Amino acid sequence: MPLYMAQIGKEYLVKKICGLEETKHHLKNLGFVPGAQVSIVAVMNGNLIVQVKDASVAISKELAGKIII
């Protein structure tokens, strides 16, 4: 399922990253790689605050849809 459908506070593993190569590269640079542990910290105005690799990252719902957990 896409990351934006995850429950807040529950930990998940990234299974796959979808999208164009540019999008995949951007997400990889943020730490979203297969096998990475992620959790949603909060949802604000449709955007997600996500904990990944000991860092909090803000991403859009559209971008979160490219991350499969």
PLY file of the C-alpha trace (Angstrom):
ply
format ascii 1.0
element vertex 69
property float x
property float y
property float z
element edge 68
property int vertex1
property int vertex2
end_header
0.00 0.00 0.00
1.17 3.59 -0.51
2.75 5.37 2.44
-0.03 7.96 2.74
-2.43 5.15 3.78
-0.27 4.16 6.78
-1.41 4.62 10.36
0.20 7.47 12.28
2.86 6.21 14.67
3.08 2.66 13.29
6.39 1.52 11.79
6.59 0.07 8.28
9.29 -1.12 5.89
9.64 0.42 2.43
9.06 -2.29 -0.17
9.37 -0.33 -3.41
9.70 3.17 -4.85
7.64 4.00 -7.96
7.75 6.88 -10.40
10.17 8.49 -12.79
13.91 8.07 -12.26
14.17 11.68 -11.07
11.50 11.03 -8.41
13.15 7.78 -7.33
16.52 9.52 -7.03
15.02 12.35 -4.96
13.33 9.90 -2.57
16.53 7.84 -2.31
18.43 10.99 -1.29
15.84 11.57 1.46
16.41 8.03 2.77
13.42 6.25 1.24
15.03 3.05 -0.04
13.72 -0.53 -0.02
14.19 -1.98 3.45
14.18 1.40 5.23
12.00 1.69 8.32
9.48 4.56 8.16
6.62 5.91 10.23
4.22 8.82 9.85
4.63 11.36 12.63
1.84 13.76 11.58
-0.36 14.87 8.71
-0.67 18.61 8.08
-2.73 20.14 5.26
-2.42 16.97 3.20
1.35 16.76 3.66
3.03 14.07 5.75
5.78 14.38 8.33
7.64 11.07 8.09
10.36 9.63 10.32
13.00 7.88 8.19
16.59 7.02 9.17
16.54 9.10 12.38
15.32 12.18 10.52
11.93 13.82 10.09
11.05 14.63 6.50
8.03 16.52 5.15
6.65 15.17 1.87
3.49 15.75 -0.15
0.71 13.18 -0.31
1.49 12.79 -4.04
5.12 11.91 -3.29
4.04 9.60 -0.45
1.98 7.74 -3.04
5.20 6.74 -4.81
6.48 4.98 -1.67
5.08 1.46 -1.32
5.14 -0.12 2.14
0 1
1 2
2 3
3 4
4 5
5 6
6 7
7 8
8 9
9 10
10 11
11 12
12 13
13 14
14 15
15 16
16 17
17 18
18 19
19 20
20 21
21 22
22 23
23 24
24 25
25 26
26 27
27 28
28 29
29 30
30 31
31 32
32 33
33 34
34 35
35 36
36 37
37 38
38 39
39 40
40 41
41 42
42 43
43 44
44 45
45 46
46 47
47 48
48 49
49 50
50 51
51 52
52 53
53 54
54 55
55 56
56 57
57 58
58 59
59 60
60 61
61 62
62 63
63 64
64 65
65 66
66 67
67 68
